């Protein structure tokens, strides 16, 4: 599987390189970056969620989705605690806890496991969105905004998707076809955005904050990944022992693991900008971890494959 992950990351990196070159040539500005981010976050991603759930009902997959939610809560809880224990910097705490499970995770999981993997990823994404707009929002603003959680298009799409999945029929072709066409643009546009974000990185900016950035990167890409492999290995053995070897259990373990090992979430710079925090540094965390995860992610997937069998 790690070879497939590496190939998919290479494919995505090539698209990201195209986005990087485009941004350098045409001088993509902040408003254009925000537009592309909003297009993905609030239109393309929710559309792909709905498209992924448009399939015949399977009670076992619904049960597995519930397991994904529980595992995602445990994983996020560990990463949040790790961030609190290792740094006082609010942006670093969020960078350690929250990964780019949308822009990086969705195309990566889709490339490795197909649309079936996307269904399980939605459990992780739902937990991510709830915690970003509660814990993350509170860290940077000092307040909480439950309305942001309830009205988040991705949360609404997951809820509607479960309803669609539970219906005794699939959506008619006149609706399903447009959903599929929009969903198919996710990987390309996601990676173009990552390339655009990396193009905004200036090496001189990293000199003053290098020790802080290095510590955060180590925690996000290495320490969290190691801890998550251990946690999910234990969960795999426990759940497998209780259920007697549930079908697709290994898949959902790796879906959660891959999502938890992605680079820093692009939501962090957006929140930092919204609350007048250090948005430049937040963007730097996204850029650096996005580049380095090409090495770390396949490596830890290979490690996990050795012990999660």
N, C-alpha and C positions, 0 to 999 in steps of 0.2 A: 504493500500500500504506500510506503514512503516514496517509492519511485514514482507512483502515480501522482502523489502530492507534489513532489519536486517538479514533475513535468507540468502540472497545472500551474504551479507558482511561476515557472519559467515562461509559460504562455502569457500569464497575467502580467509578468514583469515586462515582456516585450510590448504589450499594449500600453503599460504604464510609461515605458520609454517614449512611445509615440506621443502620449499626453505631455510628457516633460518637454520634448522637442517643440511641440506645438505651442506650449505656454511660453517657452523662451523666445520663439520667433515672433509670436503675436502679442507678447507682453500681457498675459491674462491678469486682470486686476482683481482686487478683493471682492467687488460686487459680482463679478462674473464667477468667481470661485464659489461664492455663497449661493448663487443661482443654481449652479451645477449640483451643489450639495443638497439643496432643497428639492431639486427635481428627483434626485435619487431617493432621498429620505422620505419624502412625502407623496411621491407618485409611483416611481418605478418599483421600489421595494414593496410597498403594499400591494401593488398589482401582481407582483411575482408571488407573494404570499397567497393571494386568492387563487392564482393559477395552480399553485402547488397542491392546494387542498381540493381542487376539482377532480376527484377520482372516486371510485366506488368505496363505500363505507367498509372499514375493517376495524372491528372492536379491539383487536390486539394492538393495532397501531395507535388507537386512541389511548389505551392503557400505557403504552410505551411513551407516548407524549407526556403523560402525567409523570412518569419516571424521569424524563428529561427535565421537567420543571423542578422536581425535587433535587436532582443532581446539580442543576444550574444554580439553585439557591445555595447549596452547600459550597460549590466552587466560588461563587461570588462572595459569600460570607468569609471564606478563608482569605481571598485576595483583598477584601476591604480591611480585614483585621491586620493583615500583613502590611498594608499601606499605612495604617494608623500607627503600628508599632515601629516602623522603620523611618518615618519622616514626618516633619511638622508642616511641610509644604503642601498646601491644599491641592494644587494642580498635580503634583507628583502622586499624591494619594489616589486621585482619580485615574491617573495614567496607569498606575499599577493594577487598579481594580477593574477597569473597563477596557475591553478590547474592541477592535474593529470587526466585530462579528457580523456586521451588515455589509459594508463595502468590500471587505476582504473575505470574510467567512462565507457569505452567501455564494459568490461565484466559485470559491474553492470547494465547498461542500457539494455544490451542484456538479462541478467537474469530476469529483471523486465518486460520489454516490448517486448522482442524478436527482430527479425531482423527489424521489422517496426520501432522500436525505434531507431535503429542504423542509419537509413536513416536521421532522424531528428538530431541526434547527430552530423552528419557530418557537419551541418551548424555551430555548436559551435566549432567543431574541426578546421574547415577552418579559422574561425576568430582567434582562439587561435594561430594557426601556423603563420598566417600573423603578428599578434602583437608580438609574441615571437621573430620572426626573423627581426622585425623592431624596435619596442620600446625596447624589451628585449636585443636585440643585441646591440643597441645604448647605453643603460644604462651601460653595462659592457665593451664595446670596444671604445665608443666615436664616432663610425661611424655606418652607416647603410649598409645593404647588401640585395638589392632587388632580386639579383640573387638567394640567399638562399631561398627566398619565392617562386619564380617561379619554381625552380627546386626541391622543397621539394616533396618527393614521395607521401606524404599524400594529398597535394594540387593537384598534378597531378591525383591522384586516385579519388578525389572528382570530378574533371572536367570530367574525363573519365566515372566515375560512372553516372553522370547526362546525358551524351551522351547515355550510355547504357540504362538508365531508360527511356529516351525519344524515343528509337527505337521501332518500331512496333512489335518487337519480342524479346524473351529472348535469352541468349547465349546458344549455343548447349551443350549437356551433356558432351561432351569430354573436353570442356573448363570449364563449370560450376562445374563439380565434383572436379577437383583439387583445384579450388578456395574455394569451400566449405570445403574441408578437411583441407586446411591451415588455413582458418578462424576459424575453430573449436578449434585450438590450442591456440587462443588468451588468453582466460581466464586463463588457467593453466600456461602458460609461463609468462604472465603478473604478476601473483601473486608469482610465483617462484622468479622473479626478485625483487619484493618488499621485499620478505623474505631475499634475498641475500643482499639487501641494508641495511636492518635493522640489519643483522648480523654484518655489518661493524661498527655499532654504539658502542662506548665505553662510559659508564656512566661518567667516569672521565672527558670527554671532555665537558660535559654540565655544569660543576660547574662554570667556569669563565664566560660563556655566558648565564647563566640561565635567568637573567632578560630580556635580549634582546630576547632570544628564547621564553620566556613565553609571552611577548608582541606580538611578531609576530604570535604565535600560537592562541592567543586570537582573534587577528584581522582576521586571515585566517579562522578559524573554527567557530567562534561565531559571531563577528560583521559583517563580510561579509555575512554570512548566514542569519542573521536577516534582513539586508538591502535588500538582494536579494529576500527574501520572500515578503517584502513590495513592491518592484519594480514589481515583477512578478504578485502579486495579483492585482496591479493597471493595469498592461498590460492585464491581463485576463479579467477584467471587461470592459476595454476600447475596446479591440478587439472583445470580445463577444457581446458588445452592438452594435458595428458597423456591424458585420457580422450576427448578429442574432443567435449566437450559432454555430460556425463552428465545424464540426466534427473533432475529434482528437486535438482540441485546448488545452484541459486540459492535454493531453499527452505531447504535445510539451512544455508546461509550466513546467511540472515536469522533462522533459528531461533536459532542460536548468538549472533548479534549482539544480538537482542532480549533474550535471557537475560542477556547480559553487561552490558546497560545498565539493568537493573532496579535498584530502590533496595536499600539495605542489607538483608542477610538477617536474618530474625527469629530465626535460630539464634544470632546473636551475643549478644543480651540473655540468651537462655537459658543459653548457656555462661558468660557473665559472672556470672549469678546463681549458677550451679553452683559456680564457683570463687571466690566472694566478691570479684569485680572490680566495677567501676563500672557496675552494671546500669542505673542511671537514665540515665547518659550514653549507654549502648549503645541503650537504648530511644529516646532522643532522636534518635540517628542514623537509626533506622528511620523515625520519624515525619516528620522534616524531608525526607529523601530521597524518601519515599513521596509527599509533597505535590508536590515540585518535579519529579519524574520525569514528571508529567502534561505538563510543558512540554518537558523535555529529550528524552524518549524519542521522541516523534513527530518532533521536529526532526532528530535524528540518523538516524532511519530515512529521512526525506526526503533527507538528504544522501547516505546510502548508496545510495538508489535512483538518484541521479544518476550514480553512477560504477560501480555493480555492475549491469551490464545483460547 
